[in-house]
């Protein structure tokens, strides 16, 4: 899982957009709601100016119903 380190909020969300995920709404200045286009499931992403920790990224991927291998290899 070393490949999960080094992602920023911007690069992680850009990759999700590339994969077809959609921004839904902003809950407040620090939290966004996104949608998985396949399952229609909504999930939250906390905005960050620095690098995301592995745990933060894994939490996003879990909420989005996507595996880390699929995310890394997409």
N, C-alpha and C positions, 0 to 999 in steps of 0.2 A: 504494500500500500504506500510505498514511498512516493509514488507518482502523484499522490493527492496533495502533497505539500507544495507551497508556492503559488497557489491560486489566490488571486484577489477577488473581491466582490465583482469587480468589472469583468474580469476574464471568465469567472464562473457563470455569471448571468449572460455574457455574450455567447458562451458555448451552449447554454440552455436555449437561447433564442435560435441559434444555428440548428439545434436539434428539434426545433418546432414548438418549444414551450412558449407560453404567452404571458406577458405582464397583464395582471388584472386590475389592481388598484394599489394605492398607497394608503396604509393604515395610519401611519404617522410619519414623522420625518425620518425614522430609522427602520421601519418595517414595511415590506411590500408583500402583496398577495399575488401569487402566480398560479397558472393553470397548466396541468398536464393535458395536452390535446387528445391523448388516446383515452384516458380514463375520466377526463373532466374533473379530476380531483384538484382541489385548491390547496396550496401550501404557502408557507410564509418564509421569507428570506429577510434576514436582518442586514441592513446596509452596513458597510464597513469601509474605512479608508485604507486599512492596511491589508496584510495577508490574512486569509482565513486559516484557522487551525484545521487539522485533519478532522477533528471531531465536529467542527462547525460544517465543514463540507460534507461529511458523511451524513449529518443530520439533514441537510438540504436534500441530498440524494435520496435518503430514506423517505422523506416526506413527498418527494417527487415521483416515487416508485421507479427509480432507475438505479441500476447497479453501478458500482464504481468502475468496474471493467468496461461497461458500455460507455460510461461518461468519458473515461480516459481514451478509449479507442475510437470514439466517434470523430 
